[in-house]
Amino acid sequence: MNNLTFDETQSRIRQKAMFTNRLLFAGLIVFAVFCLFMARMAYLQWFNHEEYLGLSEGNRISVEPLAPERGKIYDRNGVILVDNQPVYSLSFMRESIYDIDYTINAIQELLPSIRPETLAQFKTRLKRTPRHRAIILPYTLDESEAARFAVNSYRFSGIALNARLKRVYTQNKSAVHLLGYVGRISQQDNLSIDRSRYRGTDIVGKTGIEHFYEDKLQGYPGLQRIETNAQGRTIRSLETIPPTSGENLTLTIDIRLQKYLENLFEGRRGAAVAIDPENGEILAFVSSPMYNPNLFVDGISHTNYNSLLHDRNKPLINRASRGQYPPGSTTKPFIGLGALEQGFTTMSESIFDPGYFEYQNRRYRNWRRDGHGWADLKRSIVESVDTYYYKLSLDMGIDSIHDILAPFGFGSQTGVDIPGEANGILPSQAWKMATYGKAWFRGETIISSIGQGFNLATPLQLAKAASILANRGRIINPHALKGQSHESPEQIPIKNREHWEYIIDAMTDAVHTPRGTAWSSGRHITGYKIAGKTGTAQVFSLNDGEYNEEELDKRLHDHSLFIGFGPVTRPKIAISVIVENAGGGSRVAAPLALQAMNHYIKELQ
């Protein structure tokens, strides 16, 4: 009995010791963990306080860019051509959209005014867009639609309702080839722009003035520091640095003349450029057909783009500065002037025109089959006698013709402030050898004398040449931005002032005398005089064949041209007009140009 009591006592002692040890061990573990937490807290609070404070603030405060307003564009009379209007739109962030198909269908149900094909195309585009990049649905919401979406916004994760300024071309398609348009920043654009200036915006000038003066039109972004809660909702604005708007531009064009000319071109292909010869200001810049630049602002649809791209009349081509045409007989006044100045002919010298000119057993025909009879230089301009220039060109040679035409701007860019200008072609012996590796033939000189063969000029070049002639040799630089100096001190040397007046008198007679090629439309002009020259440019070689307009496809008909300026005594406007496949210059281009010039001088001046 006593042994049993002793054992129990011993057992209780061992259990108590074991419990005490375990308690101490657990306490040590708790103490060790506590020390680890304390050490970690000390590490975070004392040694990394600044770093984690910054991270914490970053989670609480966000910085958002504020897009600058893009500069507006006005015509010379203060009429707004390009504006920015506040609109509502939806921006999609793909990484926050769980199911694109479901979301698009839900948007269609909520906003049934959006065309299904627009949403279908946008869905395809959205799926191809990087997940982190926001893109805007090409649809502008009205007030009620914006309110309807705002109420249901909780259903559309990844879609935000934005109020923004949208680029608007107030004149729609008018002057589109001068103004150009803006479009979304592409990967290629990213290589050439300063991205820091485009924070908060995704558009950039693509063509025309919008592209050429991008640096002026694009302002500088501001920023806004916003405090948000844990759910990302805005609590308050901490700091705002306002953006700097882009510069407003005033152009030299008169939108009234621009539209007047465009209406005259309705249904025709071609171009017209009108310049103030006094200072080189472009008054009108027409390329027909046109297109509506508003289609490009939010991203043009595939349907619309393909329609423009495959249009047989090529509305996307800027014919006024990129279209290159044979200048035809519009070069005759310049060649005649140079021949007088360099002594290759005189004001009294005449040749006999039987209707053709023979050289090395080949006949070069005049446009008038029975010929003009005896013709001097003046008559050769008034009635556009081809044969006179055939003979004259052989006396002069192609290099002399080149040297005469070059100072008037043929064969080189005018330097206009519109991107993409073409050079044209002013041939010479050196040019042909460098281009084709072949020697020049004298027969090529003959056809070059009437602006055919290798010769190509843009409507802008022809308007510049007409302006220089109106200025009696003072060279002007065509430009579209008003308010900046574009003065040129250059002057074509004049040997004899009478030669210039003789040529201008001949051009005046071409418009105002019954024998003149532009008489039928010029006879209605009263009160002042206009100097002009018609031109007809072949679009393919006839060789020795007959030109029968009725048997030819319309696309093979001759181009119709006219250049001129007026009033002759104090020129206010110089113009060039080219109407594609419209036939003789006296038939279409001259009436159109003279009507526009008369309207400008009498109604708009």
C-alpha positions in Angstrom: 0.0 0.0 0.0 2.9 2.4 1.0 4.8 1.5 -2.3 1.7 2.3 -4.4 1.4 5.7 -2.8 5.0 6.4 -3.5 4.6 5.5 -7.2 1.7 7.8 -7.6 3.7 10.6 -6.0 6.6 10.0 -8.4 4.3 9.9 -11.4 2.7 13.2 -10.5 6.1 14.8 -10.1 7.1 13.6 -13.6 3.9 14.8 -15.2 4.3 18.2 -13.5 7.9 18.5 -14.7 6.8 17.5 -18.2 4.0 20.1 -18.3 6.4 22.8 -17.0 8.9 21.9 -19.8 6.3 22.0 -22.5 4.9 25.2 -21.2 8.4 26.8 -21.2 9.0 25.4 -24.7 5.8 26.9 -26.0 6.5 30.1 -24.3 9.9 30.2 -26.0 8.3 29.6 -29.4 5.8 32.4 -28.8 8.5 34.7 -27.7 10.7 33.8 -30.7 7.8 34.5 -33.1 7.0 37.7 -31.3 10.6 38.8 -31.6 10.5 38.0 -35.4 7.4 40.2 -35.8 9.0 42.9 -33.8 12.2 42.7 -35.9 10.2 42.8 -39.1 8.1 45.7 -37.9 11.3 47.5 -36.9 12.8 46.8 -40.3 9.7 48.1 -42.2 9.1 51.1 -39.9 12.6 52.3 -39.2 14.9 51.2 -41.9 12.5 51.3 -44.9 10.1 53.9 -43.8 10.6 56.2 -46.9 10.3 53.5 -49.4 7.1 52.0 -48.2 5.6 55.5 -47.5 6.1 56.2 -51.2 4.5 53.0 -52.2 1.6 53.6 -50.0 1.1 57.1 -51.4 1.2 55.6 -54.9 -1.6 53.3 -54.1 -3.7 56.2 -52.8 -2.8 59.0 -55.3 -2.9 58.6 -59.0 -1.6 61.0 -61.7 -3.7 61.5 -64.8 -2.7 63.4 -67.9 -4.9 66.2 -69.2 -5.0 66.4 -73.0 -4.4 69.8 -74.5 -7.0 71.3 -76.9 -5.7 71.0 -80.5 -5.4 74.4 -82.3 -8.3 75.4 -84.5 -8.0 76.4 -88.1 -9.6 79.4 -89.8 -9.7 80.8 -93.4 -8.4 84.2 -94.3 -11.7 85.9 -93.3 -12.0 84.2 -89.9 -14.4 81.5 -91.0 -13.7 78.4 -88.9 -12.6 75.4 -90.9 -11.5 73.0 -88.2 -13.0 73.0 -84.7 -13.0 71.0 -81.5 -16.4 70.1 -80.2 -17.2 68.3 -76.8 -18.7 64.9 -77.3 -19.3 61.7 -75.3 -17.7 58.4 -76.3 -17.0 55.0 -74.8 -13.5 53.7 -74.3 -12.8 50.0 -74.0 -9.9 48.5 -72.0 -9.7 44.8 -73.1 -7.8 43.6 -70.0 -10.7 44.6 -67.8 -13.4 43.0 -70.0 -14.2 39.5 -69.0 -16.3 38.5 -72.1 -16.0 40.7 -75.2 -18.8 39.0 -77.1 -21.2 39.3 -74.2 -20.2 42.9 -73.6 -20.6 44.0 -77.2 -24.1 42.4 -77.3 -25.0 44.1 -74.1 -23.9 47.5 -75.5 -26.0 46.9 -78.6 -29.1 46.3 -76.4 -28.4 49.3 -74.3 -27.6 51.6 -77.3 -29.6 50.3 -80.2 -28.7 53.4 -82.4 -25.2 52.0 -82.9 -25.2 50.2 -86.2 -24.5 46.4 -85.9 -21.8 46.5 -88.5 -20.0 49.3 -86.6 -20.0 47.1 -83.5 -19.0 44.0 -85.4 -16.0 45.8 -86.9 -15.1 47.3 -83.6 -15.3 43.9 -81.9 -12.8 42.6 -84.4 -10.5 45.6 -83.8 -10.9 45.3 -80.1 -9.7 41.6 -80.1 -6.6 42.6 -82.1 -5.7 45.5 -79.8 -3.2 45.0 -77.0 -4.9 44.2 -73.7 -3.6 47.2 -71.9 -4.5 49.8 -74.5 -7.8 51.7 -74.4 -9.6 52.2 -77.7 -12.6 54.4 -78.4 -15.8 53.1 -80.0 -16.3 55.1 -83.3 -19.7 56.3 -82.2 -20.6 59.6 -80.6 -23.3 59.4 -77.8 -25.9 62.1 -77.5 -26.9 63.4 -74.1 -29.6 60.8 -73.4 -27.4 57.9 -74.5 -24.6 59.2 -72.2 -27.0 59.4 -69.3 -28.4 55.9 -70.0 -24.9 54.4 -70.1 -23.9 56.3 -66.9 -26.8 54.7 -65.0 -25.9 51.2 -66.3 -22.1 51.6 -66.1 -21.8 49.1 -63.2 -22.6 46.4 -65.7 -19.7 47.2 -68.0 -16.4 46.6 -66.4 -13.6 47.9 -68.6 -15.8 50.4 -70.4 -15.6 54.1 -69.5 -17.8 57.0 -70.5 -15.5 59.9 -71.6 -16.3 63.5 -72.3 -13.7 64.7 -74.8 -13.0 67.2 -77.6 -13.5 65.8 -81.0 -11.9 67.2 -84.1 -14.6 68.4 -86.4 -14.2 69.6 -90.0 -16.9 72.1 -90.2 -16.9 72.4 -94.0 -17.1 68.6 -94.3 -15.3 67.6 -97.5 -14.5 71.1 -98.7 -10.7 71.9 -98.8 -10.0 68.4 -97.5 -6.8 68.0 -99.6 -5.4 71.2 -98.1 -6.5 70.7 -94.5 -5.8 67.0 -94.4 -7.2 65.1 -91.3 -6.2 63.7 -88.0 -6.2 60.0 -87.1 -5.2 57.6 -84.4 -1.5 57.5 -83.5 0.0 54.4 -85.2 3.2 52.6 -84.5 4.9 54.4 -87.3 3.7 57.8 -85.9 5.3 56.8 -82.6 8.7 56.7 -84.2 8.5 60.4 -85.2 6.6 62.1 -82.4 7.5 63.1 -78.9 5.2 60.8 -76.9 5.4 63.1 -73.8 3.4 65.7 -75.8 0.7 63.2 -76.6 -0.2 61.9 -73.1 -4.0 61.9 -72.8 -4.6 62.0 -76.5 -4.4 59.4 -79.3 -4.7 61.5 -82.4 -2.1 63.1 -84.7 -2.2 65.0 -88.0 -2.0 62.6 -90.8 -2.1 64.7 -94.0 -2.3 68.2 -95.3 -2.0 71.2 -92.9 -2.9 69.0 -90.0 0.3 67.1 -90.6 2.6 69.9 -91.8 1.9 72.1 -88.8 1.5 69.3 -86.3 4.1 71.0 -84.0 2.0 74.2 -83.8 -1.4 72.6 -83.6 -0.5 70.1 -80.8 -0.2 71.7 -77.4 1.3 70.4 -74.2 -0.5 68.1 -71.8 -1.2 69.0 -68.2 -1.7 66.6 -65.2 -4.0 66.0 -62.4 -3.1 64.3 -59.0 -6.2 62.5 -57.7 -6.7 60.9 -54.3 -8.7 57.6 -54.5 -10.0 55.1 -52.0 -9.3 51.4 -51.8 -12.0 50.8 -54.5 -10.3 53.2 -56.9 -13.0 55.8 -56.6 -12.0 59.5 -56.7 -12.1 61.2 -53.4 -10.6 64.6 -54.3 -8.3 66.4 -56.7 -5.0 67.3 -55.0 -3.3 69.2 -57.7 -4.0 70.3 -61.3 -1.6 71.7 -63.8 -3.7 72.8 -66.8 -2.7 71.8 -70.3 -1.4 74.3 -72.9 -3.6 74.5 -76.0 -2.2 74.2 -79.5 -1.8 77.3 -81.6 -4.7 78.4 -83.7 -3.9 78.8 -87.4 -5.2 81.2 -90.0 -4.9 80.0 -93.5 -4.7 82.1 -96.7 -7.6 80.4 -98.5 -10.9 82.1 -99.0 -13.5 79.4 -98.2 -16.0 81.2 -100.4 -13.8 80.9 -103.5 -12.8 77.4 -102.5 -16.4 76.3 -102.4 -17.3 78.2 -105.6 -14.5 76.3 -107.5 -15.4 73.0 -105.9 -19.0 73.4 -107.1 -17.7 74.1 -110.6 -15.8 70.8 -110.4 -18.9 68.9 -109.4 -18.8 65.5 -111.2 -15.4 66.1 -112.7 -11.9 64.9 -111.9 -9.1 67.4 -111.8 -7.6 70.2 -109.8 -7.4 74.0 -109.5 -5.0 76.3 -107.6 -5.6 80.0 -107.2 -2.8 82.2 -105.8 -2.5 85.9 -104.9 0.5 86.7 -107.2 1.5 89.7 -105.0 2.5 87.5 -102.1 2.0 83.9 -103.0 -0.9 83.3 -100.7 -3.0 80.3 -101.8 -6.6 81.5 -102.3 -8.1 78.1 -103.3 -6.7 74.6 -103.5 -9.1 72.2 -105.1 -8.6 68.5 -105.9 -11.7 66.7 -107.2 -13.3 64.4 -106.3 -13.1 64.9 -102.5 -13.9 63.0 -99.4 -15.1 63.8 -95.9 -12.2 64.0 -93.4 -14.6 63.5 -90.5 -14.6 59.8 -91.3 -11.0 59.5 -90.2 -11.1 61.2 -86.8 -12.3 58.2 -84.7 -10.9 55.6 -87.0 -12.4 55.0 -90.4 -14.4 51.8 -90.9 -13.1 49.1 -93.2 -16.1 49.6 -95.4 -15.7 53.3 -95.8 -11.9 53.0 -96.3 -12.2 50.3 -98.9 -14.9 52.4 -100.7 -12.5 55.3 -100.9 -9.4 53.2 -101.7 -11.1 51.3 -104.6 -13.0 54.3 -106.0 -12.2 54.5 -109.6 -11.9 58.3 -109.4 -9.2 58.1 -106.6 -10.6 60.7 -104.2 -7.7 60.2 -101.8 -5.1 61.5 -104.3 -4.2 65.1 -103.8 -4.2 66.1 -107.5 -3.4 69.8 -106.8 0.1 69.2 -105.6 0.7 65.5 -106.3 -1.1 65.1 -109.6 1.4 65.3 -112.5 0.1 66.2 -115.9 1.5 67.1 -119.3 1.3 70.9 -119.2 0.4 71.1 -122.9 0.2 74.5 -124.6 0.2 76.3 -121.3 4.0 76.4 -121.7 3.9 78.3 -124.9 4.0 81.8 -123.4 7.0 80.9 -121.3 8.9 79.3 -124.2 8.0 82.3 -126.4 9.2 84.8 -123.8 12.5 82.9 -123.5 12.9 82.8 -127.3 12.5 86.6 -127.4 14.8 87.2 -124.6 17.5 85.0 -126.0 17.2 86.1 -129.6 15.8 82.9 -131.1 12.9 84.9 -132.6 11.6 88.4 -132.8 8.2 90.0 -132.4 7.8 90.4 -136.2 9.2 87.1 -137.4 6.5 84.8 -138.9 6.4 81.2 -140.1 3.9 79.6 -142.4 1.7 76.9 -140.9 0.2 74.4 -143.4 -1.2 72.4 -140.5 1.9 70.3 -139.9 5.7 70.4 -139.5 8.0 67.9 -141.2 11.3 66.7 -139.7 13.2 63.7 -140.8 10.3 62.4 -142.9 7.9 62.6 -140.1 5.0 65.0 -139.8 4.2 66.7 -136.5 0.6 67.9 -136.8 -1.0 71.1 -135.6 -4.2 70.8 -133.6 -5.9 72.7 -136.5 -5.6 70.3 -139.5 -5.8 73.0 -142.2 -3.2 75.2 -140.5 -3.2 78.8 -139.5 -1.2 80.2 -142.5 1.3 82.9 -141.6 1.7 83.3 -137.9 4.0 85.3 -135.7 4.7 84.7 -132.0 1.7 86.7 -130.8 -0.7 84.8 -133.0 1.0 81.5 -132.0 -0.2 82.3 -128.4 -3.6 83.7 -129.2 -4.5 80.8 -131.5 -2.1 78.3 -130.0 -0.3 77.5 -133.2 1.7 74.3 -132.5 3.7 74.4 -135.7 5.4 77.7 -134.7 6.9 76.0 -131.6 7.9 72.9 -133.6 10.2 75.0 -135.7 11.3 77.3 -132.9 12.2 74.4 -130.6 14.7 73.0 -133.1 16.4 76.3 -133.2 16.5 76.5 -129.4 17.3 73.0 -128.4 15.9 71.1 -125.4 18.5 72.5 -123.0 17.6 76.1 -123.8 13.9 75.3 -123.3 14.8 73.7 -120.0 16.8 76.7 -118.9 13.9 79.1 -119.8 11.2 77.1 -118.0 13.2 76.2 -114.8 13.1 79.7 -113.2 9.3 79.7 -113.5 9.2 76.6 -111.3 8.7 73.8 -113.8 10.4 70.5 -112.8 10.9 71.4 -109.1 8.8 71.5 -105.9 7.4 74.9 -105.0 8.2 74.4 -101.3 4.6 74.9 -100.4 3.7 74.1 -96.8 1.6 71.1 -97.7 3.3 67.6 -97.4 3.8 65.2 -100.3 4.4 67.7 -103.1 5.5 66.1 -106.4 8.5 67.3 -108.5 7.1 67.2 -112.0 9.5 66.6 -114.9 11.3 69.3 -116.9 13.4 67.2 -119.3 16.9 68.0 -120.7 19.7 66.0 -122.3 21.3 65.5 -118.9 18.0 64.5 -117.3 17.3 61.8 -119.9 20.8 60.4 -119.7 20.6 60.3 -115.9 17.1 58.8 -115.9 17.2 56.4 -118.9 20.9 56.2 -119.8 20.0 57.3 -123.3 20.9 60.3 -125.5 18.3 62.9 -126.3 16.7 62.9 -129.8 15.7 66.1 -131.6 12.3 64.7 -132.3 11.7 64.7 -128.6 12.5 68.4 -128.5 9.6 69.1 -131.0 7.0 67.4 -128.9 8.4 69.0 -125.7 7.8 72.4 -127.2 4.1 72.0 -126.8 4.3 70.6 -123.3 4.1 66.9 -124.3 6.6 64.1 -124.2 8.4 63.7 -120.9 7.1 67.0 -119.5 5.0 66.8 -116.4 3.8 69.6 -114.1 1.5 69.8 -111.1 -1.4 72.3 -111.0 0.4 74.1 -108.2 3.5 74.5 -110.3 1.4 76.0 -113.1 -0.3 78.4 -110.8 3.1 79.5 -109.5 4.4 80.0 -113.1 1.3 82.1 -113.9 2.0 84.2 -110.8 5.6 84.8 -111.8 4.5 85.9 -115.3 1.9 88.2 -113.7 4.6 89.7 -111.5 6.9 90.3 -114.5 9.5 87.9 -113.3 9.3 88.4 -109.5 9.3 84.9 -108.0 6.8 84.1 -105.3 6.6 81.1 -102.9 3.1 79.6 -102.7 2.0 79.0 -99.1 -1.1 78.3 -97.1 -0.4 79.8 -93.7 -1.2 83.4 -93.3 0.8 85.7 -91.1 4.3 84.4 -91.7 6.8 85.9 -94.1 7.3 83.9 -97.3 9.0 86.7 -99.2 11.4 85.8 -101.9 13.8 88.4 -103.2 14.4 86.4 -106.4 13.7 88.0 -109.8 14.1 86.5 -113.2 16.5 88.7 -115.1 14.7 90.9 -117.7 16.6 91.9 -120.9 13.7 93.7 -122.5 10.6 94.7 -120.6 8.7 94.9 -124.0 9.1 91.2 -124.4 7.2 90.5 -121.2 4.4 92.9 -122.1 4.2 91.5 -125.6 3.6 88.0 -124.2 1.1 89.2 -121.7 -0.7 91.2 -124.5 -0.9 87.9 -126.5 -2.4 86.1 -123.5 -4.9 88.9 -123.1 -5.9 88.7 -126.7 -6.4 84.9 -126.2 -9.2 85.7 -123.8 -10.6 88.9 -125.2 -10.4 88.8 -129.0 -12.6 86.6 -131.3 -9.6 84.6 -132.6 -8.5 83.7 -129.1 -8.8 80.2 -127.9 -10.6 81.4 -124.7 -12.8 84.0 -126.4 -16.0 82.1 -126.1 -15.9 82.3 -122.3 -13.8 85.4 -122.0 -16.1 87.7 -124.0 -18.5 87.8 -121.1 -15.9 89.5 -118.8 -16.3 93.3 -118.7 -14.7 96.1 -116.8 -11.1 94.6 -116.8 -8.9 92.3 -118.7 -7.6 88.8 -117.9 -4.5 87.2 -119.5 -4.7 83.5 -120.1 -3.6 80.5 -122.1 -5.5 77.3 -122.9 -3.9 73.9 -123.1 -4.8 70.4 -124.3 -2.8 67.5 -123.1 -2.8 64.1 -124.6 -2.9 61.2 -122.2 -1.5 58.7 -124.7 0.6 58.8 -127.8 -1.3 59.0 -131.1 1.9 58.3 -133.2 0.6 59.1 -136.7 -3.0 58.0 -135.9 -6.1 60.3 -135.9 -7.6 61.5 -132.7 -11.3 60.5 -132.8 -12.8 61.4 -129.5 -16.1 59.5 -130.1 -14.2 56.3 -130.6 -12.0 56.6 -127.6 -12.7 55.5 -124.0 -13.5 58.6 -122.0 -10.5 57.9 -119.8 -8.3 58.4 -122.9 -9.7 61.8 -123.8 -7.4 64.7 -123.6 -6.9 66.7 -120.4 -8.3 70.3 -120.5 -6.0 73.0 -119.1 -5.9 76.8 -118.5 -3.6 79.2 -116.8 -4.2 82.9 -116.3 -4.2 85.9 -114.1 -6.1 89.2 -113.7 -6.7 92.0 -113.8 -3.8 92.3 -116.2 -2.9 95.8 -115.0 -2.8 94.9 -111.3 -3.1 91.1 -110.8 -5.1 90.0 -107.8 -5.4 86.3 -108.7 -3.5 83.8 -110.8 -5.0 80.4 -111.5 -4.4 77.0 -113.0 -7.1 74.6 -113.8 -6.8 71.0 -115.1 -9.9 68.9 -115.8 -9.0 65.3 -116.6 -10.3 63.8 -119.9 -12.5 66.8 -120.6 -11.1 67.6 -124.1 -9.8 70.9 -125.3 -8.7 73.6 -122.9 -11.1 76.1 -124.4 -14.0 73.8 -123.9 -14.0 73.1 -120.1 -11.0 74.4 -118.2 -11.0 78.0 -119.6 -14.7 78.6 -118.9 -14.3 77.2 -115.4 -11.2 79.2 -114.6 -12.5 82.5 -116.0 -15.8 82.1 -114.2 -14.0 81.6 -110.9 -11.6 84.5 -111.5 -14.5 86.8 -112.4 -16.4 85.8 -109.3 -13.4 86.5 -107.1 -12.5 89.8 -108.6 -16.0 91.2 -108.8 -17.8 89.5 -105.8 -15.2 88.6 -103.2 -12.6 91.4 -103.5 
